Amino acid sequence: MRRLAVLLVALCLPGVAVAATRPCADLEAQQDRNACIGAALGEADAALNRAYRQLGDRLDANGRRNLVAAQRAWIVFRDRECELRSGYDTQDPGNNGTLAPFLVGDCKRDLTGRRTADLLDQLTCPGGDPSCTR
């Protein structure tokens, strides 16, 4: 039940809601698709930053250190995961073509939305609380 509540809150956040409803893939020109997904990613990132700040404000010093370390590791994971999912050539980026920014951006938007939901979940069900059921 709590997970459903967190998901509903996440979908109501402007960045997540707009990113989920914006039909970037339906645009005609690839340049427009890339710009659209870039804007959607920016909105998702803003929602993530809000959730990150909210959670950080509730944590003690040790919790904030753990949050910073986890977030830094997550960013590296997200970037590598999206390169994997999109087939992005990190050795020779010139081989990626015009579709690559869209594929990578859409993946990052998706994973960023999921991370936002995870952080919001921590607000309602903090780690280390044995009485909290997910």
C-alpha positions in Angstrom: 0.0 0.0 0.0 2.8 2.4 0.9 4.5 1.6 -2.4 1.3 2.5 -4.3 1.1 5.8 -2.4 4.7 6.6 -3.2 4.1 5.8 -6.9 1.0 8.1 -7.0 3.0 10.9 -5.4 5.8 10.4 -7.9 3.4 10.5 -10.8 2.0 13.8 -9.5 5.4 15.5 -9.4 5.7 17.8 -12.4 8.9 16.3 -13.8 7.7 12.8 -13.6 4.2 13.5 -14.9 5.3 15.5 -17.8 8.1 13.1 -18.7 5.6 10.2 -18.7 3.0 12.0 -20.9 5.3 13.8 -23.3 5.2 12.0 -26.7 8.8 12.6 -27.7 9.0 9.5 -29.9 6.0 10.7 -31.9 7.8 13.8 -33.1 8.8 13.9 -36.8 12.4 15.2 -36.8 15.1 13.4 -34.8 16.4 16.8 -33.6 13.0 17.6 -32.1 12.9 14.2 -30.5 16.3 14.7 -28.9 15.3 18.2 -27.7 12.1 16.8 -26.3 13.7 14.0 -24.4 16.4 16.4 -23.1 13.7 18.6 -21.7 11.9 15.6 -20.2 15.1 14.4 -18.6 15.7 17.8 -17.2 12.3 17.8 -15.6 12.8 14.3 -14.2 16.2 15.4 -12.8 14.6 18.4 -11.1 12.0 16.0 -9.5 14.9 13.7 -8.4 16.8 16.7 -6.9 13.7 17.7 -4.9 13.2 14.2 -3.5 17.0 14.0 -2.7 16.9 17.3 -0.8 13.7 16.2 1.1 15.3 13.0 2.1 18.6 14.6 3.0 16.9 17.1 5.3 15.4 14.2 7.3 18.6 12.2 7.7 21.3 12.5 10.4 24.9 13.2 9.4 25.7 9.5 8.9 22.5 9.1 6.8 23.4 12.1 4.6 26.9 10.7 4.0 25.4 7.4 2.9 22.9 9.2 0.7 25.6 11.2 -1.0 27.7 8.1 -1.6 24.7 6.1 -2.8 23.6 8.9 -5.2 27.1 9.3 -6.7 27.3 5.5 -7.3 23.7 5.5 -8.7 24.6 8.2 -11.2 27.6 6.1 -12.5 25.3 3.1 -12.6 22.5 5.0 -14.5 25.0 6.3 -17.1 26.6 2.9 -17.7 23.3 1.1 -17.7 21.9 3.5 -20.3 25.0 3.1 -22.5 24.4 -0.7 -22.3 20.7 -0.5 -23.0 21.1 1.8 -26.0 24.2 0.1 -27.4 26.1 3.4 -27.1 29.7 3.2 -28.3 31.9 4.8 -25.6 35.1 4.1 -27.5 34.0 5.9 -30.7 31.0 8.1 -30.0 31.0 9.1 -33.7 29.6 5.7 -34.5 26.4 6.3 -32.4 24.4 8.3 -35.0 21.6 10.8 -34.4 19.3 8.3 -32.6 21.8 7.8 -29.7 21.0 10.9 -27.7 17.3 10.1 -27.8 17.9 6.4 -26.7 20.3 7.4 -23.9 18.2 10.3 -22.8 15.0 8.2 -22.7 16.8 5.6 -20.6 18.1 8.2 -18.2 14.7 9.7 -17.9 13.2 6.3 -17.1 15.8 5.4 -14.5 15.7 8.9 -13.0 12.0 8.5 -12.4 12.5 5.2 -10.8 15.3 6.6 -8.5 12.9 9.4 -7.6 10.3 6.9 -6.5 13.0 5.0 -4.5 14.0 8.2 -2.7 10.3 9.1 -2.0 9.8 5.6 -0.7 12.6 6.3 1.8 10.7 9.3 3.0 7.7 7.1 4.0 9.6 4.0 4.9 13.1 4.9 6.0 15.9 2.3 5.9 16.6 0.5 9.1 13.0 0.8 10.4 12.0 -2.8 11.1 8.4 -1.8 11.7 8.0 -0.5 8.1 6.5 -3.0 5.6 6.8 -2.3 1.9 
